[in-house]
Amino acid sequence: MNKNNTLSLSIMSGKGGVGKTNIVLNLGYALNQANMTAMLMDCDLGLANLDVLLGISPEKNLHDLLQTGVNAEDVLVSIENGFDMLPATSGVPELVEMDEDMQDILFKKLIMLAGKYDYLMLDLGAGISHTVLSFAALAQLRIVVVTPEPTSLTDSYAMIKVLVTQHGVKDFVVLVNQAMSAREAKQTFERLAAACKNFLNIELTNLGFIHQDPVLVESVRHQTPLMKYAPEATASKDIRIIAKRLMRYREDNKERIVDRPILKNFPSL
């Protein structure tokens, strides 16, 4: 078996509108700024957004990758040196509920390319569709993005429950976004963690939090990632802290990563 140095992350949420795609993009920038290589894969296959946040219009996307003769390199878009993206598309229903044959085609083309990076980051669609759950179960590490809103917590719990009961996945890390304070973020994590402990008998890990920051809204309007638009903004500093934790996790778990396929889960932080 070929040795693996790539850590795969699925970034997911129970509901939309929690800032997940912005987190994926800016975490990728933070890792790149720390001399790590990263490839983002837009797995919100029905409503792609990564290209919109970057203000670009890729010539090819994941739908093209399913065609014979198209390789992952043909679809890849360079964001920065050592930081690339595989864009998705919008309005293609067959991609939303991708069957196993389509997934096999996609992943076989993906793996060869992904192995060249330190991180493979899967930006999953919100909710509990078959495709979202399949992608989530395959990644080595699952990051659940939640906000303090009760609906976010309820939907995230439902998503975790389905992955635990139907896919046998029991390891999740939680990232609280749009928190007004460290106290609010802690309370948000503890509410979700308590529900998962009481009803699913699993322990969640707290990856940290990102403050609610109006500068992030400005960066979206300018279609410029926050880490470039305002690198000293409060949320930017929070994102760098999260990136450092992921780097430490990758370093601490090199022995486990090297003997695992890129898309194969194992116990968490």
Beta strands, then each sheet from edge to edge (+ up, - down):
strand 1: 7-12
strand 2: 38-43
strand 3: 77-80
strand 4: 83-86
strand 5: 119-124
strand 6: 141-146
strand 7: 173-179
strand 8: 205-211
sheet 1: 3+ 4- 2- 5- 1- 6- 7- 8-
end
